C-alpha cells in the first residue's frame, strides 16, 4: 500500500475548495507519518483515547479532527487541541464543548451532524431539531464553541441516485441554515460529506471536506 501516493492521487483529483481528512483511526503512527511526509496534515480519529495518544506522539502541526460521536464525559480530553469535531447532534453536547473550550481559553469548531441516510443506524439531527437548537437562547450564549458547518453520511448503497439525493439534502440543509442563522457568519462554510466509496459524488454535490480512510490506508484494522 503506497499511502503517500494514494494521498497525492486523491488530493490531485479534488477542487481547491475541498479538504481531505485522512481517516487514520485504527492505523499505527508509522502509516500516519507516511501521509505526513508527503505534506498531509489533516487526520481524523473517532476514539478519544487513541486520539490523545497520537496527539502526544506525533508532530504538533497535525490538525486533528474528531469524526465520531464524542461522549460528553470525554470532550475534556480533546478540548485542548482538537481542530474540529464533526459529529455534534445535541444542545447538551454543544454546552459541554463550550464549557471545555472556556476552560482551555479557546473556541472549538464543530459541525452539526444530520441524519440524511435511510439507515436507522446512522445518527444525527433532523432539520426540525436543528431549528430548535439554533433558535434557542441557550445557543446564543455559547462563547467558546463555533458552529462552522454541517456533516452527514449517505446510505451505504450502490444506488448512485440515492446517494446523490442524500448529499443534495445535506447541501440544502446547509443553505437553509446559512440563510436563517449564519448569514453574517464568515466561518459557516463547511459541508463535510463523502467517504472512500462515494466522495466523488459528494464533491459534485458541494462537499467542502471529505473523510477518506480505506482509499488511503487500505482495509481497516479492527
C-alpha positions as CSV (number, residue, x, y, z in Angstrom):
1,X,0.0,0.0,0.0
2,X,1.7,3.2,-1.1
3,X,0.0,5.6,1.3
4,X,1.8,8.7,0.1
5,X,0.9,8.0,-3.5
6,X,-2.7,7.3,-2.5
7,X,-3.0,10.7,-0.7
8,X,-1.4,12.5,-3.7
9,X,-3.8,10.9,-6.2
10,X,-6.9,11.8,-4.1
11,X,-5.7,15.3,-3.5
12,X,-4.9,15.9,-7.1
13,X,-8.5,14.9,-8.1
14,X,-10.1,17.4,-5.7
15,X,-11.1,21.0,-6.4
16,X,-9.1,23.6,-4.4
17,X,-12.0,24.3,-2.0
18,X,-12.3,20.7,-0.8
19,X,-10.2,19.5,2.1
20,X,-9.2,15.9,2.6
21,X,-9.4,14.4,6.1
22,X,-7.3,11.2,6.2
23,X,-9.2,8.9,8.5
24,X,-6.4,7.3,10.5
25,X,-8.5,5.5,13.1
26,X,-7.0,2.1,13.9
27,X,-3.8,2.9,12.0
28,X,-0.3,3.0,13.5
29,X,1.8,6.1,13.8
30,X,4.1,4.9,11.0
31,X,1.3,4.9,8.5
32,X,0.2,8.3,9.5
33,X,3.8,9.5,9.1
34,X,3.9,8.2,5.6
35,X,1.0,10.5,4.8
36,X,2.6,13.3,6.8
37,X,5.8,13.0,4.8
38,X,4.0,13.9,1.5
39,X,2.7,17.0,3.2
40,X,-0.6,15.8,4.5
41,X,-1.7,17.4,7.8
42,X,-5.4,16.7,8.5
43,X,-6.2,13.4,10.2
44,X,-9.5,12.1,11.6
45,X,-9.9,9.8,14.6
46,X,-13.1,8.5,16.3
47,X,-11.8,7.3,19.7
48,X,-10.7,9.8,22.3
49,X,-8.1,7.6,23.9
50,X,-6.4,6.7,20.7
51,X,-6.6,10.3,19.5
52,X,-4.9,11.7,22.7
53,X,-2.1,9.1,22.4
54,X,-1.5,10.0,18.8
55,X,-1.6,13.7,19.6
56,X,1.1,13.2,22.2
57,X,3.4,11.1,20.0
58,X,3.1,12.7,16.5
59,X,4.1,16.1,15.1
60,X,2.3,19.1,16.6
61,X,1.4,20.7,13.3
62,X,-1.1,18.0,12.6
63,X,-4.7,19.2,12.5
64,X,-6.7,16.6,14.4
65,X,-10.4,16.1,13.6
66,X,-12.8,14.1,15.8
67,X,-15.0,12.3,13.3
68,X,-17.0,10.1,15.6
69,X,-19.8,11.0,18.1
70,X,-18.0,12.3,21.2
71,X,-19.3,11.3,24.6
72,X,-19.9,14.4,26.8
73,X,-17.6,13.0,29.5
74,X,-14.7,12.6,27.1
75,X,-14.7,16.0,25.5
76,X,-12.4,17.4,28.1
77,X,-9.5,15.2,26.9
78,X,-9.5,16.5,23.4
79,X,-10.6,20.1,24.1
80,X,-7.1,21.5,24.5
81,X,-6.1,20.6,20.9
82,X,-8.9,19.5,18.7
83,X,-9.3,21.4,15.4
84,X,-12.8,20.3,14.5
85,X,-15.5,18.0,16.0
86,X,-17.6,16.5,13.2
87,X,-20.4,14.8,14.9
88,X,-22.4,17.2,17.1
89,X,-26.1,16.4,17.4
90,X,-27.5,17.9,20.6
91,X,-27.6,21.1,22.6
92,X,-26.2,19.2,25.6
93,X,-23.1,18.3,23.7
94,X,-22.7,21.9,22.4
95,X,-22.8,23.1,26.0
96,X,-20.2,20.6,27.1
97,X,-17.9,21.6,24.3
98,X,-18.4,25.2,25.2
99,X,-17.6,24.6,28.9
100,X,-14.4,22.7,28.0
101,X,-13.5,25.4,25.4
102,X,-13.8,28.1,28.1
103,X,-11.5,26.1,30.5
104,X,-8.9,25.9,27.7
105,X,-9.4,29.6,26.7
106,X,-10.2,28.7,23.1
107,X,-13.1,28.5,20.7
108,X,-13.7,24.9,19.5
109,X,-15.1,24.5,16.0
110,X,-17.9,21.9,15.4
111,X,-20.1,20.6,12.7
112,X,-23.8,19.8,13.2
113,X,-24.4,16.2,12.1
114,X,-27.6,15.5,10.2
115,X,-29.4,12.2,9.6
116,X,-29.6,12.0,5.8
117,X,-29.3,8.3,5.2
118,X,-32.2,5.7,5.1
119,X,-30.3,3.5,7.5
120,X,-31.6,3.8,11.1
121,X,-28.1,3.0,12.5
122,X,-26.7,6.4,11.5
123,X,-27.3,9.2,14.0
124,X,-27.8,12.9,13.5
125,X,-30.3,15.7,13.7
126,X,-33.4,16.3,11.7
127,X,-33.8,19.9,10.3
128,X,-36.6,20.5,12.9
129,X,-34.3,19.5,15.8
130,X,-31.5,21.8,14.4
131,X,-34.0,24.7,14.2
132,X,-34.9,24.1,17.9
133,X,-31.3,24.2,18.9
134,X,-30.3,27.2,16.8
135,X,-33.2,29.4,17.6
136,X,-32.8,28.7,21.4
137,X,-31.4,31.4,23.7
138,X,-29.0,28.9,25.2
139,X,-27.1,28.6,21.9
140,X,-26.6,32.3,21.7
141,X,-24.7,32.3,24.9
142,X,-22.1,29.8,23.9
143,X,-18.9,31.8,23.5
144,X,-16.4,29.0,23.2
145,X,-17.9,26.9,20.5
146,X,-18.3,27.8,16.8
147,X,-20.7,26.0,14.5
148,X,-18.9,26.2,11.2
149,X,-21.0,23.9,9.1
150,X,-22.8,20.5,8.7
151,X,-21.9,16.9,8.3
152,X,-23.7,13.8,7.1
153,X,-23.3,10.3,5.9
154,X,-25.2,8.9,2.9
155,X,-26.7,5.4,2.9
156,X,-24.1,2.7,2.2
157,X,-25.5,1.8,-1.2
158,X,-24.6,1.1,-4.9
159,X,-27.6,3.2,-5.9
160,X,-25.8,6.4,-7.1
161,X,-29.0,8.3,-7.4
162,X,-30.0,7.6,-3.8
163,X,-26.5,8.7,-2.5
164,X,-26.6,11.8,-4.7
165,X,-30.0,12.8,-3.5
166,X,-29.0,12.3,0.2
167,X,-25.9,14.6,-0.4
168,X,-28.3,17.1,-2.0
169,X,-30.5,17.1,1.1
170,X,-27.4,18.0,3.2
171,X,-26.4,20.8,0.9
172,X,-30.0,22.2,1.0
173,X,-29.9,22.0,4.8
174,X,-26.6,23.9,4.8
175,X,-28.1,26.6,2.6
176,X,-31.2,26.9,4.7
177,X,-29.2,27.2,8.0
178,X,-26.8,29.7,6.3
179,X,-29.7,31.9,5.3
180,X,-31.6,31.6,8.6
181,X,-28.9,31.6,11.3
182,X,-25.5,32.3,9.8
183,X,-26.0,34.9,7.1
184,X,-23.4,37.2,8.8
185,X,-21.0,34.4,9.8
186,X,-17.9,34.2,7.6
187,X,-16.9,30.9,9.3
188,X,-20.1,28.9,8.5
189,X,-18.7,27.3,5.3
190,X,-18.2,23.6,5.8
191,X,-20.2,20.7,4.3
192,X,-18.5,17.5,5.4
193,X,-19.8,14.7,3.3
194,X,-18.2,11.9,1.2
195,X,-16.1,8.9,2.2
196,X,-13.9,6.4,0.4
197,X,-16.8,4.9,-1.6
198,X,-18.8,8.0,-2.5
199,X,-16.6,11.1,-2.2
200,X,-16.6,11.9,-6.0
201,X,-20.4,12.2,-5.9
202,X,-20.2,14.3,-2.7
203,X,-17.7,16.7,-4.3
204,X,-20.0,17.1,-7.2
205,X,-22.9,17.9,-4.8
206,X,-21.0,20.6,-2.9
207,X,-18.9,18.9,-0.3
208,X,-16.0,21.0,1.2
209,X,-14.5,18.3,3.2
210,X,-14.2,14.5,2.6
211,X,-13.3,11.8,5.1
212,X,-11.3,9.0,3.4
213,X,-9.8,6.0,5.2
214,X,-9.5,2.8,3.2
215,X,-8.7,4.5,-0.1
216,X,-5.6,5.8,1.6
217,X,-4.6,3.3,4.2
218,X,-6.2,0.1,2.8
219,X,-8.8,-2.0,4.7
220,X,-9.4,-1.2,8.3
221,X,-7.5,-3.0,11.1
222,X,-10.0,-3.9,13.8
